[in-house]
Amino acid sequence: MPKPILHQIHPILPVKNVVEALTFYVKKLGFKIAFADDSKNPTYAGVIRDNIEIHLQWHDEKEWESGFNTPMLRIVTEHLENLYEEYKFRGVFNNKTVLKKTDWQTREFAFYDLDNNGLTFYQNL
């Protein structure tokens, strides 16, 4: 019997406005739109860059007021320094965002998207 193999994961990030989130991920982070459930007023959409696919799902304003926790994604990256410079040039993060070596033997940088979802891009040393 063949052994089951897991191929990919598509995390779903909560967002307040799918159109604004799509704009951020496309214009600032270099993703492309993979799909959207509606072309004018989407409530669910996906973006893709290289081998990464992230889904964006609208959540009602009342949910945000209750203070639910947003996720933190860790994305394995090649040529991390080049991505850091690309995002710095595009004005993605503030001047406190740094590319750093960690005690757990990675180089990484992290920031939050428009809806406070955490994104960490890292490379193992």
C-alpha positions in Angstrom: 0.0 0.0 0.0 1.5 3.4 -1.0 2.5 5.7 1.8 0.5 8.9 2.0 2.5 12.0 1.1 1.7 15.6 2.0 2.5 18.0 -0.8 1.5 21.6 0.1 -0.3 23.7 2.6 -2.5 26.7 1.7 -2.9 28.8 4.9 -6.0 31.0 5.1 -5.4 34.4 6.5 -8.3 36.5 7.9 -8.6 39.9 6.2 -10.9 42.9 6.7 -11.1 43.8 3.0 -10.1 41.2 0.4 -9.5 43.8 -2.4 -7.1 45.8 -0.2 -5.4 42.6 0.9 -5.0 41.5 -2.8 -3.5 44.8 -3.7 -1.0 44.6 -0.8 0.1 41.0 -1.7 0.3 41.8 -5.4 1.8 45.3 -5.5 4.0 45.1 -2.4 4.9 41.5 -2.0 5.1 40.4 -5.6 2.4 37.8 -5.6 -0.1 37.1 -8.4 -3.8 36.6 -8.0 -4.5 32.8 -8.3 -8.3 33.0 -8.0 -11.1 35.1 -6.4 -14.7 34.0 -5.7 -16.0 37.3 -7.2 -14.3 39.6 -9.6 -15.7 42.8 -8.1 -16.3 42.1 -4.4 -14.5 39.0 -3.4 -14.8 37.5 0.1 -12.3 34.7 -0.6 -9.2 34.8 -2.9 -5.8 33.2 -3.3 -2.4 34.6 -4.2 0.6 32.8 -5.4 4.3 33.5 -5.7 6.7 30.7 -6.7 5.7 27.7 -4.7 3.7 29.6 -2.1 -0.1 29.9 -2.2 -1.9 31.9 0.5 -5.7 32.2 0.7 -7.3 35.4 2.0 -10.7 35.3 3.6 -13.0 38.2 4.6 -14.0 38.3 8.2 -16.8 40.5 9.6 -15.8 43.6 11.5 -17.4 42.3 14.7 -14.9 39.4 14.7 -12.0 41.9 14.6 -13.5 43.8 17.6 -13.5 40.6 19.6 -9.8 40.5 19.3 -9.2 37.1 17.7 -5.6 36.1 17.1 -4.2 36.3 13.6 -1.7 33.7 12.4 2.1 33.9 11.9 3.4 32.2 8.8 7.0 31.1 8.5 8.1 30.9 4.8 11.2 29.1 3.8 13.0 31.3 1.3 16.0 31.1 -1.1 18.1 34.2 -1.7 16.7 35.8 1.4 18.8 38.9 1.2 17.5 39.7 -2.3 13.9 39.4 -1.1 14.6 41.6 1.9 16.1 44.3 -0.4 13.1 43.9 -2.8 10.6 44.5 0.1 12.6 47.3 1.5 12.6 49.0 -1.9 8.9 48.5 -2.1 8.3 50.1 1.3 6.7 47.0 2.8 8.1 47.3 6.3 9.3 50.0 8.7 12.9 50.8 9.5 12.8 48.5 12.6 12.4 45.4 10.3 15.9 43.9 10.1 17.4 40.8 8.5 19.0 39.0 11.4 20.7 35.7 12.4 18.8 33.8 15.1 19.9 31.5 17.9 18.0 28.7 16.1 20.4 28.9 13.1 18.3 30.8 10.6 18.5 34.2 8.9 15.2 35.9 8.8 13.0 39.0 8.7 9.4 39.4 9.8 6.6 42.0 9.5 2.8 42.2 9.6 0.5 42.6 6.6 -2.4 45.1 6.5 -4.5 42.9 8.8 -1.8 42.1 11.4 -1.1 38.6 10.0 2.6 37.9 10.7 4.9 36.9 7.9 8.4 35.6 8.6 10.7 34.9 5.7 13.7 32.7 6.6 16.6 30.7 5.4 18.3 27.9 7.4 22.1 28.5 7.9 
